[in-house]
Amino acid sequence: MMHGRITAWCLVLLLTLVAPAHAHELLTLDGHVQWISGHTMIIATNANWMDPGFPWALWSIRVDLRRVPQHQYAALRQGDLVTVSGVLSPHNNLLIGRCVEQVERWTADWR
């Protein structure tokens, strides 16, 4: 019984040490602007690499722009192609943006 409790506590400790490190991993996504207003942008990204069961899937992702310099997104409009870098929020419900770059020519294989 005691061995099971020690194992459980070790597992909990391990998960608390690993989870925050993964949460702050820098992500870079390519996509096009679906919507932008204030400090929020929604991009549609070709995420066929996310799930092989859904090839060529489009995923919409909300991006918090409060930490992105305003000159990087001030002129963006719906349909513009962008590369966004940031980290996932603690609840995994949005990307906290760090950098937004407008892409002049699209090089990905969109179908």
C-alpha positions as CSV (number, residue, x, y, z in Angstrom):
1,M,0.0,0.0,0.0
2,M,2.8,2.4,0.9
3,H,4.7,1.6,-2.3
4,G,1.6,2.6,-4.3
5,R,1.3,5.9,-2.6
6,I,5.0,6.7,-3.2
7,T,4.6,5.8,-6.8
8,A,1.5,8.0,-7.2
9,W,3.3,11.0,-5.5
10,C,6.3,10.5,-7.8
11,L,4.1,10.5,-10.8
12,V,2.3,13.7,-9.7
13,L,5.6,15.4,-9.0
14,L,6.9,14.4,-12.4
15,L,3.8,15.7,-14.2
16,T,4.0,19.0,-12.4
17,L,7.6,19.4,-13.5
18,V,7.0,18.4,-17.1
19,A,3.7,20.1,-17.9
20,P,4.9,23.7,-17.3
21,A,8.0,23.2,-19.5
22,H,5.8,22.0,-22.4
23,A,3.3,24.8,-21.9
24,H,6.0,27.4,-22.7
25,E,7.3,25.8,-25.8
26,L,7.5,28.3,-28.7
27,L,5.2,27.4,-31.6
28,T,5.3,28.8,-35.1
29,L,2.2,28.6,-37.3
30,D,1.6,29.6,-40.9
31,G,-1.9,30.6,-42.0
32,H,-4.2,33.4,-43.2
33,V,-6.0,36.0,-41.2
34,Q,-9.6,35.2,-40.8
35,W,-10.4,38.1,-38.4
36,I,-8.5,40.7,-36.5
37,S,-9.7,43.4,-34.1
38,G,-7.9,45.1,-31.2
39,H,-5.5,42.7,-29.6
40,T,-7.1,39.5,-31.0
41,M,-6.5,37.8,-34.3
42,I,-8.0,34.5,-35.6
43,I,-5.9,32.6,-38.2
44,A,-6.8,29.6,-40.3
45,T,-3.8,27.3,-40.6
46,N,-3.2,24.3,-42.7
47,A,-2.6,21.7,-40.0
48,N,-2.4,18.5,-41.8
49,W,0.6,17.6,-39.6
50,M,-1.6,17.7,-36.5
51,D,-3.7,14.7,-37.2
52,P,-3.0,12.2,-40.0
53,G,-6.7,11.1,-39.8
54,F,-7.7,14.5,-41.2
55,P,-5.4,15.4,-44.1
56,W,-5.4,19.0,-45.3
57,A,-7.5,20.1,-42.4
58,L,-8.0,23.8,-41.7
59,W,-7.7,24.8,-38.0
60,S,-8.7,28.2,-36.6
61,I,-6.5,29.5,-33.8
62,R,-7.1,32.6,-31.6
63,V,-3.9,34.7,-31.2
64,D,-3.5,37.2,-28.3
65,L,-1.6,40.1,-29.8
66,R,-0.9,42.0,-26.5
67,R,2.8,41.0,-26.5
68,V,3.4,41.5,-30.2
69,P,4.7,44.9,-31.3
70,Q,1.8,46.8,-32.9
71,H,3.7,47.6,-36.1
72,Q,3.9,43.9,-36.9
73,Y,0.1,43.6,-37.2
74,A,-1.4,47.1,-37.6
75,A,-1.7,46.8,-41.4
76,L,-3.0,43.2,-41.5
77,R,-6.3,42.5,-43.1
78,Q,-8.6,39.5,-43.6
79,G,-7.0,37.0,-46.0
80,D,-3.4,38.2,-45.4
81,L,-0.9,35.3,-45.1
82,V,1.1,35.4,-41.9
83,T,3.6,33.4,-39.8
84,V,2.8,33.7,-36.1
85,S,5.1,32.7,-33.2
86,G,4.1,32.3,-29.6
87,V,3.3,30.0,-26.7
88,L,0.1,28.3,-25.7
89,S,-1.9,29.8,-22.9
90,P,-2.1,27.9,-19.6
91,H,-5.5,26.6,-20.5
92,N,-4.5,25.7,-24.1
93,N,-7.3,27.8,-25.5
94,L,-5.2,30.4,-27.4
95,L,-1.8,31.3,-28.6
96,I,-0.1,34.1,-26.8
97,G,1.7,35.8,-29.7
98,R,5.3,37.0,-29.6
99,C,5.9,37.8,-33.3
100,V,3.7,38.2,-36.4
101,E,5.2,38.3,-39.9
102,Q,3.3,38.9,-43.1
103,V,4.2,36.4,-45.8
104,E,4.7,37.9,-49.2
105,R,4.4,34.7,-51.2
106,W,2.8,31.5,-49.9
107,T,5.1,28.5,-50.2
108,A,3.1,25.9,-48.4
109,D,1.1,23.2,-50.3
110,W,-2.5,24.3,-49.7
111,R,-5.2,22.3,-51.5
